[in-house]
Amino acid sequence: MVNNMASPINDFAQRTRLLEERIVDPRSSISIDSLLDSIVALIYDCEGLKKTKNFDGFYGKFQASTREIRDKRVNFDDFEIIKIIGRGAFGTVDLVRRKATGQVYALKTLSKFEMLKRSDSAFFWEERNIMAFSNSDWIVKLHYAFQDAKNLYMIMDYMPGGDLITLLTRYEINESSARFYCAEVVLALDAIHTMGYIHRDVKPDNMLLDARGHLKLADFGTCVKMDKDGLVRSDTAVGTPDYISPEILKSQSTTGVYGAEVDWWSVGVFLYEMLLGETPFYAESLVGTYHKIMNHRENLVFPDEIPLSTEARALICAFLSDRSARLGKNGIGEIKAHPFFTNQNEWSWETIRKASVPIVPPLTNDEDTSNFEEIEKSDGPSEESFTATKTFVGNQLSFVGFSFSSEQQPFLDRRSTTNFNNFNNSELEQRLQESERIKSELESRMRRFHEDLNAKCQDEKVLNSKLYELERKNVVLVTENKEAQRKYELELENRRTFERNLEEAQRLLDNERQVKNQMGVTNREWTDKLTSFERQLNESNEKLKIELDSNLRLKKQHQDIQKNCAQLERSYNDMHDKYQELIAIKLKFEKDIITQQANIEQEKTAKYMALDKIQELEVEIDSLRSKLIEEEIRHQKLQDQFLVEKLKRAGTHNLTDDDLKHDGQEIIKDLERKLDSERLSLKRATEELIQTQKKARMLEMDLKQITTNYNQLIHDHELSKQSKEQIIEQMESDNQRRTQYDKDLKHMQQQLDISFNKEKHLANELNQMRKENERLNKEIRMMNNEYENIKSKVLDYEEQVEDFNGRLALLDSEINTFRDRYEKCQYDLEQAIKDREAMSNKFKPILDQLHDFERQVSELRKKADDERAKKEAAVKKLQEIVTNPLQNNPFLSRPTGSSRRHDRDRNDRNIARRLEQALEVERMKYKKLQNEKDDELATLSDDITKLKRELETRRDEIDKYKRILETRGSIDNISLTSDDLDDDRDRLESWVQIPTRNIRRGGWKRQFAVIAKNKLLLYNSEKDQLAAISIDVEKLYHVRAVTQGDVLRVDPNMIPKIFQVLYDSEGQALLNNSTSTMSNSMIHPQEQDRHSGETIEYKGHSFVIVAYRMPTQCETCNRPCYNVFTPPPCLECTRCHVRCHKQHYDDREEFMLPCRVNDKLSVKELLVMCISENEQKQWIAKLSKKIPKRGIVSQHDHTPSSRTSTTSFRSPNTSISSSASNLFGNNAGQTPKQKSSTLPARAK
């Protein structure tokens, strides 16, 4: 029986324990954070449903608790915003500091409205889970995640080194540095793949650097979970255009299947960009970029002007290959084994995190943001939010469970309920005193902890600064160590060479001695030769000794450097260990503070409960005491009466004392039993009274609630009744007005009929009079017309003559003015030349002296060269003697006076150095004066050039007007066209910018643009006389404004200032030997072959299928051809960029005129950026007026037709997420699926 009862109890305890484990597990869907998020989300969603009874009751019950939950959890008010460091499509990133600890973090804010609106491309759950549950050093760590009604917040590690794209723009990356960063990216991606995710947006913008310069991966908003086979099935193209892989592009309109190999493709693009300065498939347009990626075998090229090792080239080709053969498909092991990584000894895969980085970010403090671009605060409208509805929508339920904290959560232990009735007043007072004592101790400990924590934070800052300084010194010492090692090895090699020569000489000397001993020759010549060899040997020994001493010094210096380096490494390790200990102590202090705060809250709650219980017990004790006193009085009275009765009975029956005593005790016991029963009944009655009072209070509360609801209903009923009466009154008044309107309408109709009859009669009479009047006026008009024609012709001729004379007079005055200015400039130029000649004469003695100094220096140098040549000749002869000892050589004798000659050479070098210094000072003085005069001459020359240009323009105008006067014999034949007279008004000039080869890296080049003489001229500077680029206006095809899809790498704020010019390249002349910077990415020479089967050819157009999600008009029917969510399929010509609905082509309509830009071989594109948007519109309007009329242009015929050329303007909001798969695989007549892709444009 007992065992059967124990089994259900144990089963229930086990189930409870399992439930508790799921609740405290942060990865569980029913964790504590998820449960608290659920309550808060329901309260947010119920705010607009208070009129519904069930929702109102729930809202009233949990509103206060929800507010307490929001205040007690980590929230936005716990952090102080320092500066905004980034802005993206879904939110912003701010640098913040936690108010309690002073720690610096990065705060990422995401809009909930945008998350739900773009749920197909916003993967915030994956980003949160990867950063929260990853233990890798290569991934940015998430510390906290919380939310409010509008936004999601993520508190992450702050990476002060900035992103890698900033590093690439500031520093030149060599192959060794590229190898280091590429290896760290490979390890970071392996950590992501190990967790079961694919990143899909690997690019330098998402690679951040910490304070030491090591890399961490960030921005996991595009990550997706792999299935059990390691694959992903998706029908949405996600990524950045330059780094996206071909298999992701193919998944745009159909369900694509791919794996982790898509990230290795992006690594190949990243490595190419680091080594060569730009991405391998760069193009100015989105279509051009996608085309190159899909045809990567033909478009992957390596420029010859940049040196690249064979291993690096092989690694890039292995990454940028087909999916089936791509490096990394079979795991990270084959990447680590590649020769590009194995042929180096600087680091290993296991120790790369501890290795020295190529570039250490320069930082001043923990708030340093110098490695991030300046982000302006947004002045736009407030962000969108959820609208209040009268029905339950559940917008907040999608974010339940998002909250997270990396710190260990304090949990309250379950304790059995203590029965306070078992304690008396003294025990309760003791417990309260103990609680107060513990509370004071905890508060004092908390204050000490805060003081220690602040001190540790200050020490941490000092240690961080010392750590940064030590790291920099370490890098410097490592470099010096390598240099010293190189010098030591060089000296060691020299020493070995010298020892070999010495051994050879010793061998030769031994041979000489042996020959002497064998032959027994005592000739003086051999004695002298032997003596010479001995002297040579002694000299060699002395030199060897000197070399050994120098080598010992270098070795000692090398050892000292190694000791210093080891000492610095030890101090660095000590500092790092101390830093780690301080972090551990800091975390321990924070946990202790949280635990102590929880204990204090428990003690406060227990204290308040104990006080309430004490008050209740005191009231109950007072009541019981009064009842006890009454019972004792009553008991005393009964006892007295009983004794009296007993005495009476004793007197009557003569009882003994023992009997009386025994009877009295029995009576007392009976009375005590009655007293106990009375007490028990009193206690029960008291409990019943308390229960009755509680029920009464509950009934009163229900009654109040019912009364309130009833009053509210009555009030609503009265309001409805009043509104109903008002509506009835309004309807009656409307009916009256309508009746009156009907009467007035009938009356007006009658008057209108009468007026119509009168008008008809008058019209008949008027027609008769008009006929008569026309006959009379016809002759008068004919005469007046003849007179007016003659008069107007005379007046026009007079006005033209006066206007022409005024223009001639104005031009004469301007010519005189320019002539005066020109003469003045000539005079100033002559004066400047005279001043320059005088200055030259003045400095002629100094120049002569300088020439003398130069001559002396050259003589001394020549003498030193002669001495050096003599030395080299002597050494050469000595070597010959050593090599051929038996040959009779007159130069075997020891040279004398070497020390004196060395001193003389040193003195000569000192004299030459002093003379060179004096010569350099004089040269600097002369150069300074010459630069000043050159600046003055340059200024005058600029003015003269400008005046000459204006004078030439005016002379051309005068010649033109003279030719007009000569060809017209009389004033009657003069017919000045508006184009001739308004030539000045047609002239337009201003400073503009045109792109270099790569807008993202090279930027824009400043040019001075001029429209004159039917040419568009671009000068490198305003003073140039020859144009860098010259384009005939007659060769222009069209001019239009650009969109984001045309210029992906340009800041969106600059797009309204840019326009595009399409022209015939045969009309362009490149003068001044300048390099053309026009982009030809939109017109490919082999476009016809490349687009076979992928484009729609129609009347010379080359249409591709696109989808517009921003406002765009069809140029055939002038109806909108866009939709935000389900855009219709449209066509866009890749040559002239005309747009229309694809339905026009499917219906076999004659919907489009022939293409004006059909010549693919000669058409070029030029992008021009103006100073302002108004100036851009002015340039477009000016050039559009000058575009000649022409029809379709064939590839070999440029004869214009009668079709009028119009300027095409594109919408500035074309979606860059156009259907890429239609460009690379769909048939022309197939309608693509309407799926959006997240292809964020880069904007920093």
Phi, psi and omega in degrees: 000317181291321180294321179296325178285328182287330183296311176299325180295315180296320179298318178295319179296321179294317178296320178297319180295319177297320178296319178297321179297321178292325181291321183275353178280117182294340179277349183285151178284348177242036177292171181299318179297322180294319180294318178293321177299325181296315180297314181296319180296318179295322178294319178299316184285341181267001183296329180267008184239033184289340181283342176278132189299312183296316179294322181294320178296316178297318181295317180292329182285322188249003183295312181295319179295322179295319177298320178295320178299315181296323182286325185277333179279171176296130182218180185296329183288349178282355186233150178247123181284128179262311184194148174276131184239000179190152177217133181233194184287333185250350183175202184231166174235127182239150170272123185231162175232132178286128187294326185285322186248343184078006180286144182263134179225172171252128182252120177256124182249127180239136179281126178296322181298316179292326179298316179284327181292324182240051185294339181286344181233003181250108183249066185285333178294316179298319180297317180294315183292320181296312182288330183283320190252006178271138177252017183274144175284352183265002183236137178297132186271141175263124179266313180221151171220127180214179187205161169229198186291336186250326193230160167255142182233137176230122178264115187236172173299138174271127181254093187290346181285353180079187180267168185286337179292326175293321178296321181293329180280338184264332186233154172273126183260119176273181186291326179295315178295319178299322178298318182297308183292325178296320178297319179294324176295320179299316179293322179295316178293326177296324176296321178294314181295326178296327177284353178094021182239157170243133185286308176073359177217053180280120179200163183300334179295333183260013176248112185255155181245136178276188184294333180273349179100002178278158191263145171223146181270142183219179176058078182259027181289349178251005182291152179220146182279136177275154176276188185294339178271002182076026183236163177232136176246114186215148176245021180235129177277117183238134178144183178259135190309316184291336188248001185282146183270160182297324183290330175288322177299322182290342183274011184293312184253347177231161181290116180263151179238123180207169182233204184293350181294343179294330178288327179290331172300313180296327177296322177296319177297318180296317179295320176300317181294321179296319186277327188245356172093349178205164181288152187290335184243040183291136173206153183288335182249156179294321180297318180295320179296313180296322180297317180293323180294316181292335177247050188292336180296321181275335189261354178277104181232156179240122181295143183283336186284347180251121181290141182212133182289160180294323180294318180295318179297319180293322180294317179298315179296326179291324177287316185267059180233182178297157185300323184291332183247011186286140178294135181099352180297326182262016177119169184286344182299320181288337174287316180297330182276000181292143181301335179299328180262334184277335183272056177201154183237016184279328182202168174236167182296332182278333186247012185294332180292335180262356182284163178286137182275155179296323183226120176268125182296131177285117183232145179257324179204184183285349178258012184293123178240025183292341180270007176244149179288150178289125181251121179284147177291139184287130177259008184284182180292163181295152185292154181289152179219176181287138178273145180288132180236161179270357176242155182285121182254321179078040180296324184281346184292337180292345185248013179291130181092003180287330184297146184202148174217130181284343179283151181290129183282134175281128179245144179277131176287145177281126179236148177290147183291128182273133178274105183291345179291343181279352181252146175265184185295320183295319179295319178297320179296319178298318179296320178296317178297319178298320179295318178298319180296314179297321180298315180297319178297317180296320179296318178295321177295322179295319178297318179296319179300316179298317179297315179297321181295318177297319178296320178294323177297318177297317177298323180296319178298316180298317180295323178298315180296318178296323180297316178300317182294319179295322179297318178296315179297324179297316179297318180296315181294323177298318178297315178297323179297316179297320179295317178295321177298319179296316179296320180297317179295323178295315178296322179296321178293320177298319179296319178297319178298318180294320178296321177297317178297321180294318177297321178296318178296319178297321179296317178297321179296319177297321178297319178298317180297318179298318179298320180294317180293320181292314185278337181065031183279133178245024183294143180295327181299317178292327178295314177299320180297318179295319178297319178299316179296323179294318177299318179299321178295319178297316178299318178298320178296318179298315178298320179297320178297318179298315179298320179296318178298315179296321178296320178297320178296315179297320179296320178295318176299318178299317178296319178298318179297318179296321177297315179298318179297317178296320178297317178296321178296320177296316179296323177296316179296320178298315179298318180296318178296318178297322178297316178297320177298318179297321178296318179296317178297320180298314178297321179296317178299317180297319178295318178298321180296317179297317180296316180295322177298319178296319179296321179296318178298320177297316181296321178298316179298314179298323180296312180297320178294320180295319179297317178298319180293323178297315179299316179298318180294322179297318177297317181294321180294318178299319180295315180294326178296316179298318178294323180295320179296317179298318179294323178293320177297315179297320178295322179295319179297315179297323179293319178297314179299320180295321178294321178299315180297318180296321179295320178297315179295324179294319177295329182280315187259355179058055180281159179275166180291325180294320179296319179297319181295317181295318179295321180297320179295319179297319179295320180296318179298318178299318180295321179296319177299317177298321179297318179298317179296324178294319178298316180298317178295324178296319180296317179297318179297321179297315179298318179297322178297319180296315179299319179297319179296320178298314180298322179297317179297318178298318179294322178297318178297317178298320180296318179297317180298316180296319180297317179298316179296321180295317178296320179296319179295319178299317180297316177297322179296318179297317179297319178296320180296317179296316179297325179295316179298317179298319179296320180296316179298317180296321178295320178296317180295322177297321179296319178297315180297321180295320177298316179296321178297321179297317179298312180299323180295319178296317180297317180294326178296319178297314179298324180294322178295317179298315180296324180295319178296316178298317181296324180295318179295316180294327180294321177298314179297321182294323179297319178296316179293326181293319179299317179294320182291322179297319179298322180285325185278345184297317180291322180295319180296321180298317180292317180295323180296317178298319180294316182293322178299315180296317182294314181295325179295318178296315181296320178298317179297319180295317179296319180295321179294316180297315179298319181294317178297319179297319178296318179297318180296318179296318179294322177298317180295319178295321179297318178297318179298313179296324180295318178298316180295322179295316178297321178296318178296321177299316179297316179297321180295317178297319178297318179297321178295319178297316178299321179295319178295320178297319179295324178294318177297324181293321182267008180297316176301319180297320179295320177298318178297320178297319178296321177298316178299318179296320179297317179297317180298319180295322178296316179297320177297320179296320178296318179296323178294322177298315179299319181295321179295320178298319178298314181297322178296319180296316179297320180298315179298320180298319178296321178297320179295317181295323182290319181242080187291335184276350183280140179282109185236124182286350183262020180280343183291151184290130176292144182249160176069030182292323181293318179296319180296323176297319178295318180296320178296320180294319178297317179298320180294322178296316179297317180297322180294318178297318178297321179295322178296315178298318178298321180294321177298313180296322178297319179297317178300312181296320180295323179297313179296320181294323178295320179299312180295322179296323177296316178299315180295324179295320178297313179296321179296322177298313179299318181295318180299316180296317180295322178298319180296315179296320180296320178297320179298315179295321179296320177298319179295318179297316179299321180295314180295324178295319178297322178297317180294324181289323183281340178263121185282329184217172180293328181296331182269357181284127180217088183278122179281158180293332179291322180291319184282335185256031181295325177295320181290333178282344180284134180219132179214143178189168176278131177228180177226140175238152187283152168277193185297323181232108183298323185295322182259312185281334180079212184242149179251132184282133180222154176258113186260140181220136170253111181205142177055043178058036177223147171258113186247138177237119181253148175290330176212165185290338183268354179292143176263337178255132182282142175288323179225133179229125182233127175290131179297330179294342181266002180286139174266307174196166179230136181206161173282153182262168176234178180297329179292336180278326184230087185290329188268008185261144176301131181304333180289341181269347185299319179297348180265356188252140171227162186243139178240125173253129187212166178278124184295341177289345178267007181256136175237124178265106181261171173063015177056034179267158182271132178289135180248019181286144176272130178244030186284340185268343179241111183261137178298328181254032186295328182294320179286321185291329184262013179297124182081356182243348180234168179250116179267125183209114177051043179087348177282150172241089187275141168239154183271125181229172177224126183257131178249358177240163187307121180212140181253144173283130183275005175258308182253357179059025175258158179298140178236038181223162172200139186294318187258315182235076182291142178284154177292134181231167177244141175222131180282130180284354182256302182258355175063030173282150186231150176195168175292143176291340181297328178299320179288320181295328181277005178061039180273159169271080193259353188211139174284163181301153182289136179275350183238063185269347182274097186285337185279333186246352183280134177232165183237140177229125175262132182232130178248123181269176181286324183219170179290323179296321179293325176298315179297323179295318178295317180298316180295319182294314181289327181296324179294331185269353180292125182286161177282130177203157177257217181290137181249118179280177184285345181230006183226121182248026180283122183287146176258189184277359183286137181276130178280135178241157180271132182260126178248126179268153176291138180283004185235035178292133181291133177278354178268048178290163188288095184291330182291332177293330179287334190239012178190342184276155173286163185294326184267003184272137179271124183283156172290144185268087179240144179260152178234147180265102179236077187293133175283146183280132179216096182250000000 
